[in-house]
Amino acid sequence: MVGTALCAELNQHNLLIPRKHELNVTNQEQIKRFRVSGIDLIIHLACETDHEYCEINPTQCYFVNTVGTGFMTNLAWELSIPIIYMSTASIFDGMKGTPYLPVDRPNPINHYNTSKYYGELVVRGYERHIILRSGWMFGGGADIDKKFVGKLVKKIEAGEKQIKVCDDCIGSPTYSVDLADAMKYVIDNLVDGADWGTYNCVNKGGGVSRYEFAAEIIKHLKTDAAVIHCKIDDLKSEFPCKRTNYEVLADGIEMPDWKDSLKGYILANY
C-alpha cells in the first residue's frame, strides 16, 4: 500500500524496486546482491503487519520485523548511506491518554508492536537513520487495501447491514498517498543533512475512535448499512490479539486533514 504510493510519488527518482522473490529482508544471501555502488538511500517498508498472525507466529514476526530490519540497517552501514524505517503508533501502551510525541517512551503490548519497537532500536544503532511513525493506514484502492477501509467495504459488499465497530480504540488515520508525499519531503529535505531521528507522520485531525472512522467511511459510500457501537472486547472472535486502545500521534511532518483525504480516496475508488 505505502510502497505503491511511494513509487508513484518518487517517479522522478531512479528507483531500485526488487520483487519479493528478489529481496527477502531475512535472506542475507539476497541482501548481499545489493551491496553495489549507486544506491544512496534505503527505504525499509517490509513488514509482517497482521497482528493475529504475529501473535500466533512470533518467531516469524520477530525474524521479519526485527532481524530483517537489522539486516537492512547493516546494508545501509556497509554502503554508508541513510536508511528510512517505517514504524507504527501502536508501539505505545495507550496509558498516556494524550497524543504521543517522538520523545515519549514506547511500551508495546503484543508481538507485532514489540517487533516494530525492537526494529526502531536496531535502526537507532546506526547514526544515519530516520524513523517515521504512522497510524491507521488506508489507501491503495479496492485491489490493494487490506486494512480497515477495505475490510469495512468488503463487509458491506457481502450484504452486512449492521456492522459492529469499537468506540474504545482511538488512533490517527493516515492516507498512504499523504504519507508518501511526507516521505518525499523527508527524502528531499532531511536525509542529506543532520536531521536524523524520529518523526510522526499522520494526517491532521487524529484522535478519533474506530467507530468515528467507520461512520465517516459510511457517509461517503452509497449504502444503507449502519455502524453499531461496541467495545474492542466484543470483537475478540474477529480480533483476538490484544491491541492498544490509545495510539494517537501528535502532528509531526505537515499532512492534510484525514477527513478530506478519506473523502477523496473513497470517492475515487469505491
C-alpha positions as semicolon CSV with decimal commas, in nm:
position;residue;x (nm);y (nm);z (nm)
1;M;0,000;0,000;0,000
2;V;0,259;0,256;0,110
3;G;0,516;0,120;-0,134
4;T;0,278;0,162;-0,428
5;A;0,200;0,521;-0,332
6;L;0,567;0,597;-0,271
7;C;0,678;0,463;-0,609
8;A;0,426;0,693;-0,777
9;E;0,538;0,989;-0,567
10;L;0,907;0,930;-0,643
11;N;0,868;0,866;-1,014
12;Q;1,125;1,138;-1,091
13;H;1,387;0,947;-0,893
14;N;1,590;0,649;-1,011
15;L;1,425;0,372;-0,807
16;L;1,552;0,021;-0,746
17;I;1,241;-0,182;-0,659
18;P;1,321;-0,552;-0,607
19;R;1,036;-0,800;-0,625
20;K;0,954;-1,017;-0,326
21;H;1,143;-1,315;-0,464
22;E;1,446;-1,094;-0,534
23;L;1,485;-0,942;-0,188
24;N;1,365;-1,119;0,123
25;V;1,487;-0,899;0,410
26;T;1,559;-1,213;0,616
27;N;1,778;-1,366;0,344
28;Q;2,135;-1,241;0,380
29;E;2,245;-1,402;0,053
30;Q;1,987;-1,200;-0,137
31;I;2,079;-0,885;0,056
32;K;2,445;-0,927;-0,046
33;R;2,346;-0,875;-0,409
34;F;2,252;-0,517;-0,325
35;R;2,596;-0,427;-0,189
36;V;2,658;-0,222;-0,502
37;S;2,757;0,135;-0,573
38;G;2,495;0,383;-0,688
39;I;2,243;0,319;-0,409
40;D;2,221;0,635;-0,196
41;L;1,921;0,563;0,030
42;I;1,731;0,263;0,170
43;I;1,359;0,298;0,242
44;H;1,269;-0,002;0,458
45;L;0,897;-0,082;0,441
46;A;0,898;-0,464;0,455
47;C;0,696;-0,593;0,749
48;E;0,464;-0,861;0,886
49;T;0,165;-0,642;0,975
50;D;-0,114;-0,886;1,067
51;H;-0,148;-0,870;1,446
52;E;-0,320;-1,207;1,473
53;Y;-0,063;-1,380;1,253
54;C;0,222;-1,225;1,450
55;E;0,073;-1,334;1,782
56;I;0,042;-1,694;1,663
57;N;0,378;-1,692;1,480
58;P;0,609;-1,480;1,698
59;T;0,928;-1,631;1,558
60;Q;0,841;-1,525;1,205
61;C;0,717;-1,190;1,335
62;Y;1,048;-1,102;1,502
63;F;1,252;-1,257;1,222
64;V;1,097;-1,027;0,962
65;N;1,023;-0,714;1,164
66;T;1,329;-0,705;1,387
67;V;1,603;-0,928;1,245
68;G;1,518;-0,829;0,886
69;T;1,537;-0,465;0,989
70;G;1,878;-0,535;1,137
71;F;1,997;-0,686;0,808
72;M;1,875;-0,383;0,611
73;T;2,034;-0,144;0,861
74;N;2,361;-0,332;0,828
75;L;2,336;-0,294;0,449
76;A;2,294;0,082;0,493
77;W;2,601;0,086;0,720
78;E;2,809;-0,112;0,469
79;L;2,712;0,126;0,188
80;S;2,746;0,431;0,417
81;I;2,403;0,560;0,317
82;P;2,094;0,669;0,516
83;I;1,803;0,439;0,596
84;I;1,438;0,537;0,645
85;Y;1,244;0,294;0,865
86;M;0,864;0,284;0,873
87;S;0,735;0,230;1,228
88;T;0,395;0,247;1,394
89;A;0,193;0,433;1,657
90;S;0,096;0,104;1,817
91;I;0,434;0,066;1,992
92;F;0,279;0,261;2,283
93;D;0,062;0,108;2,555
94;G;-0,203;0,383;2,539
95;M;-0,178;0,479;2,905
96;K;-0,067;0,837;2,838
97;G;-0,410;0,946;2,712
98;T;-0,277;1,242;2,513
99;P;-0,109;1,240;2,169
100;Y;0,231;1,076;2,169
101;L;0,544;1,271;2,083
102;P;0,856;1,123;1,921
103;V;1,036;1,155;2,257
104;D;0,777;0,951;2,451
105;R;0,890;0,608;2,567
106;P;0,724;0,312;2,390
107;N;0,581;0,021;2,585
108;P;0,443;-0,233;2,334
109;I;0,177;-0,483;2,443
110;N;0,181;-0,754;2,174
111;H;0,431;-0,930;1,948
112;Y;0,371;-0,712;1,641
113;N;0,412;-0,390;1,839
114;T;0,719;-0,523;2,019
115;S;0,884;-0,641;1,697
116;K;0,840;-0,295;1,543
117;Y;0,981;-0,123;1,851
118;Y;1,281;-0,357;1,852
119;G;1,323;-0,263;1,487
120;E;1,343;0,101;1,595
121;L;1,613;0,016;1,849
122;V;1,814;-0,167;1,584
123;V;1,791;0,125;1,340
124;R;1,893;0,373;1,609
125;G;2,221;0,188;1,643
126;Y;2,321;0,341;1,310
127;E;2,356;0,719;1,312
128;R;2,229;0,796;0,961
129;H;1,868;0,697;1,019
130;I;1,520;0,845;1,011
131;I;1,229;0,665;1,179
132;L;0,879;0,759;1,063
133;R;0,589;0,661;1,287
134;S;0,249;0,641;1,125
135;G;-0,105;0,548;1,225
136;W;-0,414;0,369;1,095
137;M;-0,336;0,330;0,726
138;F;-0,581;0,349;0,438
139;G;-0,526;0,368;0,063
140;G;-0,434;0,160;-0,240
141;G;-0,783;0,108;-0,382
142;A;-1,007;-0,198;-0,377
143;D;-0,740;-0,439;-0,503
144;I;-0,470;-0,341;-0,253
145;D;-0,647;-0,207;0,058
146;K;-0,647;-0,490;0,316
147;K;-0,679;-0,251;0,610
148;F;-0,977;-0,101;0,793
149;V;-1,142;0,077;0,498
150;G;-1,105;-0,220;0,267
151;K;-1,237;-0,463;0,530
152;L;-1,539;-0,242;0,601
153;V;-1,621;-0,213;0,230
154;K;-1,599;-0,592;0,190
155;K;-1,845;-0,641;0,477
156;I;-2,088;-0,405;0,306
157;E;-2,042;-0,582;-0,029
158;A;-2,112;-0,913;0,149
159;G;-2,452;-0,776;0,250
160;E;-2,396;-0,689;0,616
161;K;-2,642;-0,421;0,726
162;Q;-2,528;-0,367;1,084
163;I;-2,152;-0,361;1,131
164;K;-2,010;-0,359;1,482
165;V;-1,715;-0,123;1,530
166;C;-1,548;-0,046;1,861
167;D;-1,559;0,302;2,009
168;D;-1,285;0,247;2,268
169;C;-0,984;0,227;2,034
170;I;-0,852;0,572;1,945
171;G;-0,593;0,647;1,677
172;S;-0,466;0,863;1,393
173;P;-0,595;0,775;1,042
174;T;-0,327;0,810;0,775
175;Y;-0,370;0,816;0,396
176;S;-0,096;0,628;0,212
177;V;-0,070;0,895;-0,059
178;D;-0,026;1,172;0,201
179;L;0,232;0,958;0,380
180;A;0,421;0,908;0,054
181;D;0,419;1,284;-0,001
182;A;0,555;1,336;0,352
183;M;0,824;1,077;0,288
184;K;0,924;1,261;-0,029
185;Y;0,962;1,575;0,182
186;V;1,188;1,381;0,420
187;I;1,396;1,248;0,132
188;D;1,429;1,590;-0,033
189;N;1,494;1,791;0,282
190;L;1,621;1,578;0,571
191;V;1,836;1,283;0,470
192;D;2,117;1,496;0,327
193;G;2,155;1,696;0,647
194;A;2,195;1,614;1,013
195;D;1,825;1,579;1,093
196;W;1,849;1,215;1,196
197;G;1,590;1,087;1,442
198;T;1,221;1,004;1,482
199;Y;0,925;1,187;1,324
200;N;0,547;1,145;1,340
201;C;0,373;1,107;1,003
202;V;-0,006;1,108;1,042
203;N;-0,288;1,313;0,894
204;K;-0,421;1,609;1,090
205;G;-0,737;1,572;1,294
206;G;-0,643;1,245;1,463
207;G;-0,765;1,127;1,798
208;V;-1,075;0,951;1,660
209;S;-1,228;0,618;1,751
210;R;-1,265;0,326;1,513
211;Y;-1,640;0,391;1,531
212;E;-1,597;0,755;1,427
213;F;-1,363;0,650;1,149
214;A;-1,616;0,392;1,024
215;A;-1,903;0,641;1,041
216;E;-1,705;0,880;0,821
217;I;-1,639;0,600;0,572
218;I;-2,007;0,502;0,561
219;K;-2,103;0,864;0,499
220;H;-1,923;0,863;0,165
221;L;-2,041;0,522;0,046
222;K;-2,371;0,457;-0,127
223;T;-2,505;0,213;0,129
224;D;-2,786;0,166;0,377
225;A;-2,558;-0,025;0,614
226;A;-2,520;0,113;0,966
227;V;-2,229;0,122;1,207
228;I;-2,311;-0,010;1,555
229;H;-2,123;0,088;1,873
230;C;-1,937;-0,184;2,057
231;K;-1,619;-0,237;2,262
232;I;-1,298;-0,398;2,142
233;D;-1,355;-0,689;2,381
234;D;-1,682;-0,760;2,196
235;L;-1,480;-0,836;1,881
236;K;-1,239;-1,093;2,026
237;S;-1,362;-1,363;1,790
238;E;-1,256;-1,147;1,494
239;F;-0,955;-0,976;1,657
240;P;-0,826;-1,199;1,940
241;C;-0,487;-1,025;1,966
242;K;-0,476;-0,759;2,240
243;R;-0,450;-0,410;2,090
244;T;-0,354;-0,066;2,208
245;N;-0,665;0,135;2,298
246;Y;-0,499;0,474;2,251
247;E;-0,237;0,524;1,979
248;V;-0,281;0,886;1,875
249;L;0,032;1,057;1,745
250;A;0,088;1,430;1,780
251;D;0,112;1,616;1,449
252;G;0,460;1,599;1,303
253;I;0,551;1,643;0,938
254;E;0,280;1,855;0,773
255;M;-0,005;1,645;0,629
256;P;-0,371;1,719;0,530
257;D;-0,677;1,652;0,745
258;W;-0,769;1,284;0,738
259;K;-1,138;1,353;0,668
260;D;-1,056;1,540;0,346
261;S;-0,817;1,268;0,234
262;L;-1,061;0,989;0,323
263;K;-1,343;1,152;0,125
264;G;-1,126;1,193;-0,183
265;Y;-0,996;0,839;-0,154
266;I;-1,339;0,677;-0,122
267;L;-1,500;0,882;-0,399
268;A;-1,214;0,792;-0,634
269;N;-1,200;0,421;-0,552
270;Y;-1,538;0,289;-0,431
